Each structure stands twice: as C-alpha cells, then as structure tokens.
Amino acid sequence: MEFRIEHDSMGKVKVPANKKWGAQTQRSFENFKIGSEKMPGEIICAIALIKKAAAEANSSFFPEKMTAEKRDAIKDVCEKIMAGELYSEFPLAVWQTGSGTQTNMNVNEVIANCANEALGQKKVHPNDDVNMSQSSNDVFPSAMHIAAVKAITQRLLPELYTLIKTLSRLEKENEGVIKIGRTHLQDAVPISFSQEISGWRSSLEKARELLGSAVTPLLSLALGGTAVGTGLNAPYGFDIAAAELISAYTLLPFTPAENKFHALTSKNELVFAHGAVKALACDLLKIANDIRFLASGPRCAYGEIQIPQNEPGSSIMPGKVNPTQCEALTQVCVQVMGNDAAISIAASQGNFELNVYMPLIAYNFIQSVNLLADAIKSFEQNCVCGIVANRQKMQQNLDNSLMLVTALNTHIGYENAAKTAQKAYAENITLKEACLSLGFLSESEFDKIVDPKKMI
C-alpha cells in the first residue's frame, strides 16, 4: 500500500495515499480498533450540513478569511458527502473520544483535502477554515439533533403512517364481526374485531403524536457555544446565521439553543425523543404479540385470524408456518428498549461543561429509529396488510365463552350469575342450560338478555 505524509499538531502521520482523510483521522483509526460499529452515515451527513452552513455564515462574517473561493469549495464537498459519494472516507469507530471530536476532525480533514484537490492548491485548512467559528463540542451535539429530527420525520413517521392506514382499512372491513374479548389471558366479555383493531390503531396514533412532540426540542442547536458554551472564537450572531441556513437547507425550523451551556452538557432532548421512540416500540411489541397469539394454531390454539404464510417455519415439521414478521418486530422492539437504557445512562454522564458519551447516544438513537422504520415497513407489507379474520373460529369461541354470563348480572345478580357460570363449566354444559337448570330465567328471557350484539 502506498502512503503519503500528513501532519497535525502532534507531528507527522502516514496516511494511505488513496484516502482523503488526514492525520487526526488516521490516529483515531489506528488507536480505536474497537468493535465493528462505525459512526452512522446520518451523523456524518449532519456534520457535513453544519460545515456547509458554517462556511456560508463565515463568508459573511469573515470574508477576508472565508473567501468565496474557499466557501464554494467547502460547500461542494459537503454536498457530495450528503449525497453519499464519500462515505468510505469516514471509517472511525463509534467507540472513540466521547465528544465525537475525532469524527468532527475526520469530516474537517476530508472536506479540506477534497476542496484543496479541487482548487489545485492547499488553501483550505481543516481547523482554520472548515472548523471556523466551531468546536467539536457544539458541532457534534448539533449534528445529533439534526440527524435525530431527520430520522424521525423522514424515516420513522412515514412508515408509521402507512401502518396506521392499513389498520384503519382492516378496522372498516371487520365492522360487526363479534368475538370474545380477553383480559389476563382469560375469556372476557365480547368485543368486535374492529374495536380490537381500533385499539391498535389508536395506540399508534398516540405514539405518532408523542413523536411529533418529541421532535420540537430537538430543533434547538448547540452551534455557537464552541468549546464550553461561552462562544469563544465564534462571532456574535453566528449561531443565528448558521441555524437559519440549516433551516433553509433542510426545510426544518432549527433555532439556536437559548442556553449553550445546557446544550453542550445535557442530552435530555435526545432522552425525551428516544423515550417517544421507545413508547412506540412498547405499543408495537404489544400489537405484534396480539397478532401472533390471535393467529396461533392453526388448529390447537386461538386461530381467530390468518396471517400471510411467507416461508416454511420448520426444518423438521412439514407444513409448519410461523409468525416470523411478528417475531422480527418484537426483537427490534426489545433492542430499542435496550438502546433506551444505554442512552439514559449515557445522558446522565454530562459532567461539568460537556457530555462525553455522545457517540454512543448518537449510534443507539439512529439505530433505534432505523430498525423500527425498517421493521414497521416489513411488518405492514408482509403481515398486517394480509390479516384475515377467521369468522367461524371467532363465532365458535364466542358461543363457547362463559363470560357472556356477565349480561345476566343486572337481572339475576352477580352471585347467581357466578353460580350459572360455575355450573356450566363444571358440568360442561352451556350457560343457557345451566341457567335454566338453576331456575333463574326462562329460555326466552335468557335469549333476550344474552345477545352478544347488545354487549359491545
């Protein structure tokens, strides 16, 4: 392999000749060979977006330093990064310095080297130009917020909306289909299948509202705080100018953080937002479990719905088909819950003027959103859209339920109704037979009272 010599404040470093990064990136690459997790592309793109906005803002504050030539060269490289053209130039591990400084410098170095290559001479410096008016300590938290907002609004919410639409369709298609309800995994009073589906739909709509509320605090950016929140080396008004440019680029209403000291050390906005992501995961896990229980069987369990049969389910049992989409989604949900615990612990470690667990928070947050978005899409396309009610089985279970006895409470009293249910169960007879045998009601009275259609 051929190398070139790059240097930083600590001296010279050998860098692969075919790579665009510089000395600081190479040091990190060599010193942190930990795990296989790399900094998410969403974070890299968000940092590039910040560098683009910073170059534009700095050109108005310091036109003699950030010349139009430098500004345009920097912006051109940033746009290539955001288009994914240079992703192989960002090799650093998540498990690095807790401020994300090495990834910030990785982006700075790649931008500077690519810009200089385009200009034909070394005019752009990674620190003095690309990082002008910034610090890793305000760039990285700002990038986390930008990446989180874009991931939620552009990836997660659209997939959630599609799933909600599919549930709404199923709800309409199953109006009037009466089945037995269940509480404590035991028979309960009747419910319509459309009502049961409406519970799933409404849960996801509430989760969507929570996600929408959680996005708002993330629109606040730490940019302008520089190293410790005081804004040293950034011109007055840089934070406003940069946020306005980022808003224009993304069409999202980003604003400068009111208190930069908070913005650098606290990660509560990300904790809050991931809490909403986790809340969605909780509801999805519950819904997926409901669906796989209702589809269980096909002959020796609930069997009240049929789901698409996508692939064989056993290497030894011919004809077996499993609720694999439910299983995949529930595994993702558990991962999201684990990520939430890691994010919460990491966010509690904002010591003095800086949190130094930011790469971990960024990685887990983006992973949660991406996993959920993918899993929801797969679940909707390969499972939920093909749900069909087994109306015959629902009717059989309904007719066989002892909890229809609840309708008798106001006519023969709770204790007599309990005696009726207990007798029917002990003697394996119907509720009607038990009630008539006990002399509580006539046949016509029983039929008039115990009507599942009147009980939903």
C-alpha positions as CSV (number, residue, x, y, z in Angstrom):
1,M,0.0,0.0,0.0
2,E,1.2,3.5,-0.9
3,F,1.2,6.2,1.8
4,R,1.5,10.0,1.9
5,I,2.6,12.1,4.9
6,E,0.1,14.2,6.7
7,H,0.7,16.2,9.8
8,D,-1.2,17.7,12.8
9,S,-0.2,19.5,16.0
10,M,1.4,16.3,17.2
11,G,3.6,15.6,14.2
12,K,3.7,13.6,11.0
13,V,1.5,10.6,10.2
14,K,1.5,8.1,7.4
15,V,-1.9,8.0,5.7
16,P,-3.0,5.7,2.8
17,A,-2.4,7.5,-0.4
18,N,-5.8,6.7,-1.8
19,K,-7.7,8.2,1.2
20,K,-8.9,11.8,1.6
21,W,-8.6,12.0,5.4
22,G,-5.7,13.4,7.4
23,A,-3.5,12.9,10.4
24,Q,-6.1,13.1,13.2
25,T,-8.4,10.6,11.4
26,Q,-5.5,8.2,10.9
27,R,-4.5,8.4,14.6
28,S,-8.1,7.6,15.6
29,F,-8.4,4.8,13.1
30,E,-5.2,3.2,14.5
31,N,-5.9,3.8,18.2
32,F,-9.5,2.8,18.4
33,K,-9.9,-0.6,16.8
34,I,-12.9,-1.4,18.9
35,G,-15.9,-3.3,17.6
36,S,-17.4,-3.2,14.2
37,E,-19.8,-0.3,14.8
38,K,-18.9,2.8,12.7
39,M,-20.2,6.3,13.1
40,P,-23.7,6.4,11.4
41,G,-23.9,8.0,8.0
42,E,-26.7,10.1,9.3
43,I,-24.3,11.8,11.7
44,I,-21.7,12.3,9.0
45,C,-24.2,13.9,6.7
46,A,-25.4,16.1,9.5
47,I,-21.9,17.3,10.3
48,A,-21.4,18.0,6.6
49,L,-24.6,20.0,6.6
50,I,-23.2,22.0,9.5
51,K,-19.9,22.6,7.7
52,K,-21.8,23.9,4.7
53,A,-23.8,26.3,6.7
54,A,-20.8,27.4,8.7
55,A,-18.8,28.2,5.5
56,E,-21.7,30.3,4.2
57,A,-22.1,32.1,7.5
58,N,-18.4,32.7,8.0
59,S,-18.1,34.1,4.5
60,S,-20.4,37.0,5.7
61,F,-18.6,37.5,9.0
62,F,-15.0,37.0,7.8
63,P,-15.0,37.5,4.0
64,E,-11.2,38.1,4.1
65,K,-10.6,34.7,5.7
66,M,-13.5,32.6,4.3
67,T,-13.2,33.8,0.7
68,A,-15.8,33.0,-1.9
69,E,-13.4,30.5,-3.4
70,K,-12.9,28.6,-0.1
71,R,-16.6,28.8,0.7
72,D,-17.7,27.3,-2.6
73,A,-15.1,24.6,-2.5
74,I,-16.1,23.6,1.0
75,K,-19.8,23.6,0.1
76,D,-19.3,21.5,-3.0
77,V,-17.5,18.8,-0.9
78,C,-20.2,18.9,1.8
79,E,-22.9,18.3,-0.9
80,K,-21.0,15.3,-2.1
81,I,-20.8,13.9,1.4
82,M,-24.5,14.4,1.9
83,A,-25.2,12.6,-1.4
84,G,-23.2,9.6,0.0
85,E,-20.4,9.9,-2.6
86,L,-17.6,9.9,0.0
87,Y,-18.9,7.5,2.7
88,S,-15.8,5.3,2.6
89,E,-13.8,8.2,3.8
90,F,-15.4,8.0,7.3
91,P,-14.0,4.8,8.9
92,L,-14.0,5.7,12.5
93,A,-15.4,3.6,15.3
94,V,-18.3,4.7,17.5
95,W,-16.0,3.8,20.4
96,Q,-13.8,6.8,20.3
97,T,-13.5,10.0,22.2
98,G,-16.8,10.8,23.9
99,S,-17.1,14.2,22.4
100,G,-17.0,13.0,18.9
101,T,-14.0,15.2,18.2
102,Q,-12.3,12.6,16.0
103,T,-15.3,12.2,13.8
104,N,-15.7,16.0,13.5
105,M,-12.0,16.2,12.5
106,N,-12.5,13.3,10.1
107,V,-15.1,15.4,8.3
108,N,-13.0,18.5,8.5
109,E,-10.0,16.8,7.0
110,V,-11.9,15.1,4.2
111,I,-13.6,18.4,3.3
112,A,-10.2,20.3,3.4
113,N,-8.3,17.7,1.3
114,C,-11.1,17.4,-1.3
115,A,-11.5,21.1,-1.5
116,N,-7.8,21.6,-2.0
117,E,-7.7,18.9,-4.6
118,A,-10.5,20.8,-6.5
119,L,-8.7,24.1,-6.1
120,G,-5.4,22.7,-7.2
121,Q,-3.5,24.0,-4.2
122,K,-3.6,23.9,-0.4
123,K,-5.8,26.8,0.5
124,V,-8.3,25.2,2.9
125,H,-7.2,24.2,6.4
126,P,-9.3,21.6,8.3
127,N,-9.2,23.6,11.6
128,D,-8.8,27.2,10.5
129,D,-11.3,27.1,7.6
130,V,-13.7,24.1,7.8
131,N,-14.0,24.3,11.6
132,M,-14.0,28.1,11.7
133,S,-16.3,29.5,14.5
134,Q,-17.0,26.0,15.7
135,S,-15.8,23.3,18.2
136,S,-16.4,19.6,18.1
137,N,-18.2,20.3,21.4
138,D,-21.0,22.3,19.7
139,V,-20.8,20.6,16.3
140,F,-21.4,17.0,17.4
141,P,-24.5,17.7,19.6
142,S,-25.9,19.8,16.9
143,A,-25.3,17.0,14.4
144,M,-27.1,14.6,16.8
145,H,-30.2,16.8,16.9
146,I,-30.2,17.3,13.1
147,A,-29.8,13.6,12.4
148,A,-32.4,12.6,15.0
149,V,-35.0,15.0,13.6
150,K,-34.4,13.9,10.0
151,A,-34.5,10.2,11.0
152,I,-37.8,10.6,12.9
153,T,-39.6,12.8,10.4
154,Q,-38.2,11.3,7.1
155,R,-37.9,7.7,8.0
156,L,-40.0,6.6,11.0
157,L,-43.1,8.7,10.8
158,P,-43.9,7.9,7.1
159,E,-43.7,4.1,7.8
160,L,-45.8,4.5,10.9
161,Y,-48.4,6.4,8.9
162,T,-48.6,3.6,6.4
163,L,-49.2,1.0,9.1
164,I,-51.9,3.2,10.7
165,K,-53.6,3.4,7.3
166,T,-53.6,-0.3,6.9
167,L,-55.1,-0.9,10.3
168,S,-57.8,1.7,9.5
169,R,-58.7,-0.4,6.4
170,L,-58.8,-3.6,8.4
171,E,-61.0,-1.9,11.0
172,K,-63.6,-0.9,8.4
173,E,-63.5,-4.3,6.8
174,N,-64.3,-6.1,10.1
175,E,-67.1,-3.9,11.4
176,G,-69.8,-6.1,13.0
177,V,-67.6,-9.1,13.4
178,I,-68.1,-10.1,17.1
179,K,-65.5,-12.1,19.0
180,I,-64.7,-12.8,22.6
181,G,-62.6,-10.3,24.5
182,R,-59.7,-11.4,26.7
183,T,-58.2,-9.9,29.8
184,H,-55.5,-11.6,31.9
185,L,-55.2,-14.1,29.1
186,Q,-58.7,-15.3,30.2
187,D,-62.1,-15.1,28.5
188,A,-63.8,-11.8,29.0
189,V,-67.0,-10.1,27.6
190,P,-67.5,-9.8,23.8
191,I,-65.8,-7.2,21.6
192,S,-66.0,-6.6,17.9
193,F,-62.9,-7.3,15.9
194,S,-63.0,-3.8,14.5
195,Q,-62.9,-2.4,18.1
196,E,-59.9,-4.6,18.9
197,I,-58.1,-3.3,15.8
198,S,-59.1,0.3,16.7
199,G,-57.2,-0.1,19.9
200,W,-54.1,-1.0,17.9
201,R,-54.6,1.9,15.5
202,S,-55.3,4.4,18.3
203,S,-52.2,3.3,20.2
204,L,-50.0,4.0,17.1
205,E,-51.8,7.4,16.5
206,K,-50.9,8.4,20.1
207,A,-47.3,7.2,19.6
208,R,-47.2,9.4,16.4
209,E,-48.4,12.4,18.4
210,L,-45.7,11.8,21.1
211,L,-43.0,11.5,18.4
212,G,-44.2,14.8,16.9
213,S,-44.0,16.5,20.3
214,A,-40.6,15.0,20.9
215,V,-39.2,16.5,17.7
216,T,-39.7,20.1,18.8
217,P,-37.0,20.2,21.5
218,L,-34.5,18.7,19.0
219,L,-34.8,21.7,16.8
220,S,-32.6,23.6,19.2
221,L,-28.9,23.6,18.2
222,A,-25.8,24.0,20.2
223,L,-23.9,25.7,17.4
224,G,-22.3,28.9,18.6
225,G,-21.4,27.6,22.0
226,T,-18.0,26.4,20.8
227,A,-15.8,24.7,23.5
228,V,-17.7,25.2,26.8
229,G,-20.8,27.2,25.9
230,T,-19.3,30.7,26.0
231,G,-19.0,31.0,22.2
232,L,-15.2,31.7,22.3
233,N,-13.9,32.3,18.7
234,A,-17.3,32.5,17.2
235,P,-18.6,35.9,16.1
236,Y,-21.7,37.3,17.7
237,G,-24.7,36.2,15.7
238,F,-23.0,33.1,14.2
239,D,-25.4,30.8,15.9
240,I,-28.4,32.6,14.4
241,A,-27.0,32.8,11.0
242,A,-25.9,29.1,11.0
243,A,-29.3,27.9,12.3
244,E,-31.2,29.9,9.6
245,L,-29.0,28.4,6.9
246,I,-29.5,24.9,8.2
247,S,-33.3,25.5,8.3
248,A,-33.2,26.7,4.7
249,Y,-31.2,23.7,3.6
250,T,-33.5,21.2,5.4
251,L,-36.8,23.0,5.4
252,L,-37.0,22.3,9.1
253,P,-37.3,25.1,11.7
254,F,-34.0,24.8,13.6
255,T,-33.1,27.5,16.1
256,P,-30.1,28.3,18.3
257,A,-30.2,26.9,21.8
258,E,-31.2,29.5,24.3
259,N,-28.6,28.3,26.8
260,K,-25.4,26.9,25.2
261,F,-24.1,25.6,28.5
262,H,-27.1,23.3,28.7
263,A,-26.9,22.4,25.1
264,L,-23.3,21.1,25.5
265,T,-23.6,19.1,28.7
266,S,-27.3,17.9,28.8
267,K,-28.7,15.4,26.4
268,N,-32.3,15.5,27.8
269,E,-33.8,16.4,24.5
270,L,-32.5,13.2,23.0
271,V,-33.5,11.2,26.0
272,F,-37.0,12.6,25.7
273,A,-37.2,11.9,22.0
274,H,-35.9,8.4,22.3
275,G,-38.4,7.9,25.1
276,A,-41.1,8.5,22.5
277,V,-39.4,6.1,20.1
278,K,-39.3,3.6,23.0
279,A,-43.0,4.2,23.7
280,L,-43.8,3.3,20.0
281,A,-41.7,0.2,20.4
282,C,-43.7,-0.8,23.5
283,D,-47.0,-0.4,21.6
284,L,-45.7,-2.3,18.6
285,L,-44.4,-5.2,20.7
286,K,-47.9,-5.5,22.3
287,I,-49.6,-5.3,18.9
288,A,-47.3,-7.9,17.4
289,N,-47.9,-10.2,20.3
290,D,-51.7,-9.8,20.0
291,I,-51.5,-10.7,16.3
292,R,-49.3,-13.7,16.8
293,F,-51.5,-15.0,19.6
294,L,-54.7,-14.5,17.6
295,A,-53.0,-16.3,14.6
296,S,-51.7,-19.1,16.7
297,G,-52.7,-22.6,15.8
298,P,-53.8,-23.2,13.2
299,R,-55.9,-25.9,14.9
300,C,-54.8,-26.2,18.5
301,A,-54.7,-22.5,19.7
302,Y,-56.7,-19.3,19.2
303,G,-56.7,-19.4,15.4
304,E,-59.0,-16.3,15.2
305,I,-57.1,-14.7,12.4
306,Q,-55.0,-15.8,9.5
307,I,-51.7,-14.0,8.6
308,P,-49.7,-14.4,5.3
309,Q,-47.7,-17.5,5.0
310,N,-44.4,-16.2,3.8
311,E,-41.9,-19.0,4.3
312,P,-41.6,-22.5,5.8
313,G,-41.3,-22.4,9.6
314,S,-39.5,-25.6,10.5
315,S,-36.6,-27.7,9.3
316,I,-38.3,-30.8,10.6
317,M,-42.1,-30.2,10.7
318,P,-43.5,-30.1,7.2
319,G,-46.2,-27.6,6.6
320,K,-45.4,-25.6,9.7
321,V,-45.6,-21.8,9.3
322,N,-44.6,-19.3,11.9
323,P,-45.5,-15.6,12.7
324,T,-42.0,-14.6,11.6
325,Q,-42.8,-10.9,11.0
326,C,-44.2,-10.6,14.5
327,E,-41.0,-12.2,15.8
328,A,-38.7,-9.9,13.9
329,L,-40.6,-6.8,15.0
330,T,-40.7,-7.8,18.7
331,Q,-36.9,-8.4,18.6
332,V,-36.4,-4.9,17.2
333,C,-38.6,-3.5,19.9
334,V,-36.5,-5.2,22.6
335,Q,-33.4,-3.8,21.0
336,V,-34.9,-0.3,21.1
337,M,-35.7,-0.7,24.8
338,G,-32.1,-1.8,25.4
339,N,-30.9,1.2,23.5
340,D,-33.1,3.5,25.6
341,A,-31.4,2.2,28.8
342,A,-27.9,2.9,27.3
343,I,-29.0,6.3,26.1
344,S,-30.4,7.2,29.5
345,I,-27.3,6.1,31.4
346,A,-25.0,7.9,28.9
347,A,-27.0,11.1,29.1
348,S,-26.7,11.1,32.9
349,Q,-22.9,11.5,32.5
350,G,-22.8,15.1,31.4
351,N,-20.0,16.1,33.8
352,F,-19.3,19.8,34.2
353,E,-19.4,21.5,30.7
354,L,-19.6,18.5,28.4
355,N,-21.2,15.1,27.9
356,V,-18.6,12.6,26.7
357,Y,-20.9,9.7,25.8
358,M,-22.2,11.4,22.6
359,P,-21.1,8.8,20.0
360,L,-22.8,6.1,22.0
361,I,-26.0,8.2,22.2
362,A,-25.9,9.0,18.5
363,Y,-25.3,5.4,17.4
364,N,-28.1,4.0,19.6
365,F,-30.6,6.7,18.7
366,I,-30.1,6.3,15.0
367,Q,-30.1,2.5,15.2
368,S,-33.4,2.6,17.1
369,V,-35.1,4.8,14.5
370,N,-33.7,2.9,11.5
371,L,-34.5,-0.5,12.9
372,L,-38.1,0.5,13.8
373,A,-38.7,2.1,10.5
374,D,-37.5,-1.0,8.6
375,A,-39.3,-3.4,10.9
376,I,-42.6,-1.4,10.7
377,K,-42.4,-1.4,6.9
378,S,-41.7,-5.2,6.8
379,F,-44.4,-5.9,9.3
380,E,-47.0,-3.9,7.4
381,Q,-46.1,-5.3,4.0
382,N,-45.6,-8.9,4.9
383,C,-48.1,-9.4,7.7
384,V,-50.6,-6.8,8.7
385,C,-51.9,-6.0,5.2
386,G,-52.8,-9.7,4.7
387,I,-54.7,-10.3,8.0
388,V,-58.0,-12.1,7.5
389,A,-60.5,-12.8,10.3
390,N,-61.4,-16.4,10.8
391,R,-65.1,-15.6,11.5
392,Q,-66.1,-19.2,12.0
393,K,-63.5,-19.7,14.8
394,M,-64.4,-16.3,16.3
395,Q,-68.1,-17.4,16.5
396,Q,-67.2,-20.8,18.0
397,N,-65.1,-19.2,20.7
398,L,-67.8,-16.6,21.3
399,D,-70.6,-19.3,21.6
400,N,-68.4,-21.3,24.0
401,S,-67.4,-18.5,26.3
402,L,-68.7,-18.5,29.9
403,M,-68.2,-14.7,30.2
404,L,-71.4,-14.0,28.3
405,V,-72.9,-14.6,31.7
406,T,-71.9,-11.0,32.6
407,A,-75.0,-9.8,30.8
408,L,-77.1,-11.6,33.5
409,N,-75.7,-9.6,36.4
410,T,-78.3,-6.9,36.3
411,H,-81.1,-9.4,36.0
412,I,-80.3,-12.3,38.4
413,G,-77.5,-10.7,40.4
414,Y,-73.7,-11.2,40.4
415,E,-73.8,-14.3,42.7
416,N,-76.4,-16.1,40.8
417,A,-74.7,-15.3,37.6
418,A,-71.5,-16.8,39.1
419,K,-73.3,-19.9,40.1
420,T,-74.6,-20.2,36.5
421,A,-71.1,-19.9,35.0
422,Q,-69.6,-22.3,37.6
423,K,-72.2,-24.9,36.9
424,A,-71.8,-24.6,33.2
425,Y,-68.1,-25.1,33.5
426,A,-68.2,-27.9,36.0
427,E,-70.8,-29.9,34.0
428,N,-69.5,-28.9,30.5
429,I,-72.9,-27.6,29.5
430,T,-74.0,-24.3,28.0
431,L,-74.8,-21.2,30.0
432,K,-78.4,-21.4,28.9
433,E,-78.6,-25.0,30.1
434,A,-77.1,-24.1,33.5
435,C,-79.3,-21.0,33.9
436,L,-82.5,-22.9,33.1
437,S,-81.5,-25.8,35.3
438,L,-81.0,-23.4,38.2
439,G,-84.4,-21.9,37.5
440,F,-83.1,-18.3,37.3
441,L,-84.7,-17.5,33.9
442,S,-86.9,-18.9,31.2
443,E,-85.5,-19.8,27.8
444,S,-87.0,-16.7,26.2
445,E,-85.7,-14.4,28.9
446,F,-82.2,-15.8,28.6
447,D,-82.2,-15.4,24.8
448,K,-83.3,-11.9,25.1
449,I,-80.7,-10.9,27.6
450,V,-77.6,-12.9,26.4
451,D,-77.2,-11.4,23.0
452,P,-73.5,-10.6,22.1
453,K,-74.6,-7.9,19.7
454,K,-76.0,-5.9,22.6
455,M,-72.9,-6.4,24.6
456,I,-70.4,-4.5,22.5
